[in-house]
Structure formats: structure tokens, C-alpha cells
């Protein structure tokens, strides 16, 4: 897979070009290629292409701070997929969904800053704040994070992350399908037997 430094819809995504119709849901996989567990968002987004590509726009980015605010016109639900460092509250391989509310994310969620700030050091929260400042932030933003342990160079995930990937792909799929059904006034498919 080629290295990508900006939002890349890639194959299997929605229409592109000036006449493209905005889809109500954009899924953005964040991470760094060739960086072990940091690839989580990219891989989950790739897994969702098979399941949701005809219903939502799916994009990948290695620079979410600079890219998340791009092309959000018409988007009503933004789904962000990313890796997180393991903590006592979020052990390796665990994941959670965060309903993003502007201004309610405390300093503990922000990584330590380098002395020089550039677009490469800006993260997901910075990208969302930029979208808010530009008045393009969708009404709903879900951030899914999966806790990893190995953020060094390499292609392989840690055992805990590898074991959790398929479950996270399936949960995001169910959640987005449920949101789409709710918007269409249909029964939530998650409640079907």
C-alpha cells in the first residue's frame, strides 16, 4: 500500500471530482503506514470498504490534524478511527467509541507538543477543532480508538490489537448501519433478530 500524507479516498470510496454528491457519512481512518499498532485506523477503514463503500465515503489519512476538516460540506456524521496508547482505563486491545463534543475534551487527551508545531504534529483533536473553527464540523462525530502497545516501525500489529481488529470493524459497521437506518426512518438493523 502506498504511503499517503493527505486525505485519500482510495479505491472503493464514493464519487470524486467537482460534481460528486456528498454522502451523509464520512469514515476517516487515521494512522501511519509501517508503524505497527498505529496503522489501526487505516486497517479498520480498509475493512469497512467491503461493507459500507456504497453507502458512505471512506478515506485514509496520515495527517489528521491537517486533513479532517477537508471536504466535510454535506456530511452529517463523521466517524474517525485511530489508535490510542494503552492506559489503565483502556488496556491493550480494548477499544471505545467517544462521542466528540467540541470543547469537552480535556488536556489529558492531547499528546505532548514538540517545541515546533507543524501540520505533522497535529492530531485528531486538532483537526476536529479546525473543522469547528471553519464551521464545517458535522452535527455528530464519533471517534473510535483501539489501544495499542507497539508504535515502532513494522507491519505487524501487537497480539492484542490483532485479536480486536475484526470485532471493531464489525461494531463500527453495525453502528453506521444503525445510524443510516435511523436517518431513513427504518427500524434499527442492530435490533433485528
N, C-alpha and C positions, 0 to 999 in steps of 0.2 A: 504494500500500500504506500502510495507517495506521501511524502511529508507535506502537511498543509498548515499554513500560517494564518489563514483567514477563513471566514465562514465559507464552507464548501458544501453545497447541497449534495454533490456526488451522484452516483448512479441510483436510480430508483426513487428519486425525490420528485417533488412536484414540478410543475412547469417553470420555465425560466424565461427571462427576456422582458422587454418593456410591456408586452401585452399579457403577461402572466397574471392569473387571478390569484389573489392572496387566499391562502387556506386559513381557516379559523384557528388551527393549532400548528404551532411550530415546536418541534423537538430538537434541542441542540445538545449534541454530545461534546463534552469538553475533555481535554486531556492532552497528553504528549505521546506521540508515537515513540516506540522504542524505549519507554520508561516504565516498564513493569506495571505495577498497580495503577499508575497514573493514566493508563490507557482505558480505564473502566468506562468513562463516559462515551468514548469513541466506540468501544465494542458493544455497549448496550444499544447505542443509537443504530449501529450496523445491524444488530439483531432485530430491531424494531422495523427496519426497512422491509423485511419479508412480511411482516404482519400488518403494517399500517401505511405503507407507502402510497396507496391510492386514496387515503383519507387525510393525511397530514403532510406537512413539509418536514423533512428530516435533514439536518445539517450537522456538520462537524467543525470544530474549531480548536486550534491550539492556543488562541489568544482571546479568551472570552471577555476580558476587560475592554478590549477594543471592538470586538465583533458582535456582542449580544444585542446591542441597540440597533444594528443594521437590519433593514427590511421588515420591521415589525408592523407597518401600516396594515390594518385589517386583521391582525392576529388578536384573538380574544383569550387564548390560553397559551402560555409559554411554558414548556417543560424543559428544564435544564438537568443534565445528567453529569455527575462529576465524582471524582474520588475525594476522600477525606482521610485525614490522619486518624489512626486508632486512638481512642480515648477510653477512660473507664466507662463512660456512658455509651460509647459506640465501639465495641470490641471488633477486632479484625473479622471481616466477613459479614458484619452486620450492616444493614442499610436502613435509611429512614427517608421519609418524604417531609419536606419542610414547606409550609405554605408561606411564601415570601410576602411580607408586609413591609413596604418602604419605611425606613426609619426605626424599625423594631429589632434590627439585628445589631447586637452589641459588639464591642471591640474584641471579644474573645473569638468571634467568628472570622476576624480578619487576620491574614498572615502578617508576620513581622515585615516591615518595609525595609528595602535596601536604602542606602543613603541617596542614591539616584533613582528616581521613579521614572519608568518608561512604560510604554504600552505592553512590554513583555512581562512586567512585574505586576500588572493589574489583573485581578481575578474576577470571578463570577459576580461577587457583590458589587465591585466597581462597575462592571458592565451593566448591571441592573440599575444602579444609581444613575449612570449616564442615560439610560433609557428613560428613567423617571424625569431627569432634568430636561430631556428633549421632548417630553410629553408624548412618548411613544410606548411606554410600558403598558402591556396588556392588563386587563382587569384582573386576571388570575395568573399567578406564577407559581409553579411547583418546582422545587429543587429536590432531586433525588441524589443522595450521597451514599456511597458504599465505602466503608472503612478498609483501608489497605495498610500494609506494613512495609512493602518494598517499593521505593520510588526511585531506585537506581536504574542504570541502563540495562536493557534487555527486553526480550519479547514475552517472557513468561510471567504469568500472574503468581502471586503467592497462593498457597493451597486454599486458604480461607476465601480469598476473592474468587478464585476459580470455581469453588463449590457454590458460591452465591450468585454468580452471573445469570444463569438461566432463570432462577426464581425472580430476580429483579427485572429482567426483560419481560417475563410473564405478568408481573404485578403492574408495571408501567403500561403494558398493553391493555390489561383489564381496566385500569384507571382511566386511560384516554378513551377507550371504547365506551365506558360508562358516561364520561363527560359528553361525548358526541351524541350518545343516545338521549341524554337528558336535554341537550340543546335542541334536538329534533323532536322532543316531546314523546319519545318512545320509552318503554319500560327499560330500566337499567339492566343490561345483559349480565351483570355480576350477580343479579338476584335470581336468574333463571336456574331451574333445577336440571 
